[in-house]
C-alpha cells in the first residue's frame, strides 16, 4: 500500500503580520556580506500562555507551584502541534534543546533559505562596527492558522540587543559597555588602577544600608543573567578570602550556546565579576547561578525564561544588569521578556534590573527609559552617590556625572508600559505616549563610580560603579530577606509602595539625572530611595492578607523637570 502524503496546509494559507515584529531599516546602511542560504540557524518561537496570567492573583504569600504553572500557563499542546506541522512543511525541525512546556518556547532549526520562506523575511549579513551580523528588516509573517498563537519569533536577527550597565572609575564614556558588546577595544589596554575619591567593599555598603549584622542567605540561590563575559574561580577564591568570607558556590548555566568565557578586564568580565561579587558578598551563604546567553533578543529572553523555570538551581531572586532603551527593542521581544517576568512573579521569584547609566536620555534623543527595567513586573534599580563610614551615611544624592562624561542614573517614564495601580499615588510624570506611564526606577543604591565598589576582575583590582552594581545589591538584600522571612518576597512592588513601607527607605531628595530632579517621595531618579535593610526585610515579608491596591499618596512633589 502506498504511503499517504500529507496535504500542505500552512503553505497554501493567507499570510498575516506578526504584531510587534517590525524592525526598522539600519540607518547607516552598512555593507552587505553574502549569506549562505544553506547555513543552519536556530530560532525561538514564543507561544502564548494557555490562559491569561494575572499577576495580581499572586501577591503576598500566594504562589503557584511549578507543576501548577505548567498545567495552567504552559504552552498549549494544540498550539505546539500546529507549529510542528508548520515547521515540517517548511523543512524545519524541532531543536533537541527545546525546553519544557512551561517555558512556552519552541526552538526550530533549519537553513536560512527555509526560514526566509517560513516567515516571509529576507536575511542578510551586514558588517558594521567591526563585526558581521545576520540582519532582517520589516515584519515577520505567519500562516493564518497561527494567528493569535504566537507571541514572538526571535533569532532571525542576531545583532546585539543590550549593553551592560557598569562603569569603571576613571573611564570616561561607556567604553567598557562598548567593549562588552564587541564594539569597543580591539585589543586590551591599560585600565585605571583601583582608585576613586571613595570606594567600598560590598560588605561596607551593606553596613551603610543597615543589613543585619551576620546576615546570611543560606538556602537561597541568586540567579544572574549575563550576555557575555565570564568569571574565573581563582579570582572568586582570592576576592572572598580578602573579605574574610567563604567563597560561594557558583554554577554556570549555558543558554543557546552561551558559556562562561572569561577573557580580560576590557570585556564583559567586569560585569560578570561585579554581579557575582556584590550579590554574594552582601548575601553570605547564598548560591549563585549564572545564566550565560548570546547578546541577542533571543538570547536575552531565553536566558530569563531558563532562569525562571530552573527547577534544579531554583533561584528565588534574579539579577539583570543588561538592557537598552525601549526604542531599541521590537514590541514582540519586549512582550516575550515581560511575559517571562510575569511568570517569575507567579512563582514567587523577584527580578531586580539596572535602570541604565546614561541619565534621562538613556543614550538616545529626548527622554527614554531602559528595558527591561521598565517592565512593571521587575524591580527597577536606580543609582546614587553614597558617602559614609561604618553604619553612618553622611551624604546620598542622585548619581549624575554627566558633566565629566562618566554617566548618571537612568530614570523616567515608560512609553510602552502603562502606569501600574501600585504607582498611582506616586506622582509619576505624564508619559509622552498614551500607552505609557510606568515610572522608573522603583528603588536605588550606590552606583557612582567615584564612590564605587572594590572588585577583582581577571586578576586586576578595580573600582566599578553603574546601576549594574545596584541590581545585584538589591538581589542580595532580597535573598537575605527570603532567608530570614522563611518565604520568598516574590512580586514585591505593590507591597513596598504602600504607605506603611515608606520607613524602609532612605528618601534621596537631592540631585537630578538630566530631565528629572529628586524630591520627597518617589522620583524618576532614585524611585522610593535606597534601602534601610533591616526595615525592608520586614516590609517584604509575605502576608496572606496582602491584596493588590493603590499606593497611598505621599506628600511633596516626587519628580519634576530639572
Secondary structure, DSSP 8 states (H G I E B T S, - for coil): ---------GGGS-EEE-TT--B---TT--EEE---TT-EEEEEEEE-BSS---GGGG-TT----HHHHHHHHSB-HHHHHHHHHHHHHTT-EE-TT---GGG-EEEEEEEHHHHHHHHT---EEEEETTEEEEE--B--EEEGGGTTTEEEEESS--S---EE--EETT--TTHHHHHHTTSS-SS------S--SS-B-HHHHHHHTT--TT---TT-EEEEEESS----HHHHHHHHHHHT-----EEEEESTT-------TTTTHHHHHHHHHHHHHHSTT-EEEEEE--SSHHHHHHHHHHHHT-TTT--SEEEE-EEEEGGGS-HHHHHHHHHHHHHHHHHT-EEEEE--SBGGGTTSSS---EETTT-TTSEEEEEEEEEEETTEEEEEEE-B-GGGTS-B---EEEEEEE--GGGTTTT----SSTT-EEEE-SEEEE--GGG-EEEEETTEEEEEESHHHHHHHHHHHHHHHHHHHTS---S-HHHHTSGGGGGGEE---S-BSSSEE--SS-BTTTBT-EE-HHHHHHHTS--TT---------SS---EE-
